[in-house]
């Protein structure tokens, strides 16, 4: 592919000193000194009993070394292996190869420009600080063996593994999604903190539609009738798609993915899957895999599953709510709570950071033109920066819990977001609040999404502008990522502007 030619401590710190405890040196993608940021979780050094050593053969997900991978693949008779990595949109990119070649120390690479194109596959013009590599050099795929698992919907025995990306020197590539999240997690690690997240992903089931000029419609359920809206938490609504749900459960179990709960949401054939809380990188991996799994399960039932933020006019949008807490790395104690069980200063500073910075990072949580159709007045999604206790009309909800479970739910991200980038953005905003000692506004117990006021960017270009202008993002995400992501999003907006909508034909054709 060729490059297109151009036509810690809990003591608060001020935002200017967010790097004060950071060691210098290392590659640009990592805030840690020394060797390049680790891109491969290899647990082969652990001292295990013989029984534990062989237990990997029964594992549904993950091995410790390439030798274990070889045995794991042989035991299952795997013919092919998919080496995949998420691009900026969260789309799986990579290469398929024979399993024997994978374990034979084969080097895999992808062109760098692959991570600089738009969702429509086009290469945007260079703009702002966005520039293409002059030689479109290769990026090396490094398998994260802890993600090795089956591809259960394939007819032939097939496995998959998520890969990280490094450059020719072995340094992590700063503008790739997994490495952006790793960078944010390293900032937490340097302060002795460990974030914990739990995503909730909403999506729609729709009838197959091969012509984009026609609106999407809900599918026919097992009752033989088209599904209607107003089915929140309806068991009957879920049962309409029993076979699909069974496939989702079976596919997930075969990959070692754990679903916490599954419900029917408000929209017509709109479902939600909740995942168990855990390590942010592992949960981002799970969302990445779940999206692929759900689409494949739906195709097996001759329907589509879509994660568009607003797929059907007049129906609620689809969100990816992110529950977040932070624990002390040494003790495991939730730093959002004091020893007496009251809310800590760091909890309030985290909220302050969310209120100040999330509107500026919204581009990473609402990445497309369609995303902003969800964030509109009167459609249920929050359009504010308010916070409150168990208040679903706020952007930042604090669910009822005991002190150990105190957390903040970010209700702004849409389900079309790249999970690595959405989680990275949300955690980074809270981090900036904690290190900057940013006090939040007062909590509200009022309905705050029905007054018509919208406190967020109203569209993609506005979101790009405020994202690029925030200097702190260039440090927490890397300058390279900010420039690349903003350039790609500007390109996507230009592509969108070339499309004439039905609204324009309906109201402008004969009246202007």
Secondary structure, 3 states (H helix, E strand, C coil): CCCCCCCCCCCCCCHHHCCCCCCCCCCCCCCCCCCCCCCCCCCCCCCCCHHHHHHHHHCCCCCCCHHHHHHHHHHCCCCEEEEEEECCCCCEEEEEEEHHHHCCCCCEEEEHHHHHECCCCCECCCCCCCCCCCCCCEEEEEECHHHCEECCCCCCCEEEEEEEEECCCCCECCCCHHHHHHHHHHHHHHCCEEEEEEEEEEEEEEECCCCCCCCCCCCECCCCCECCCCCCCCHHHHHCCHHHHHHHHHHHHHCCCCEEEEEECCCCCEEEEEECCEEHHHHHHHHHHHHHHHHHHHHHCCEEEECCCCCCCCCCCCEEEEEEEEEECCCCCECCECCCCCECHHHHHHHHHHHHHHHHHHHHCCCCCCHHHHCCCCCCCCCCCCEEECCCCCCEEECCCCHHHCCEEECCCECCCCHHHHHHHHHHHHHHHHHHCCCCCCCCCCCCCCCCCCCCCCCHHHHHHHHHHCHHHHHHHHHHHHHHHHHHHHHHHHHHCCCCCHHHHHHHCCCC
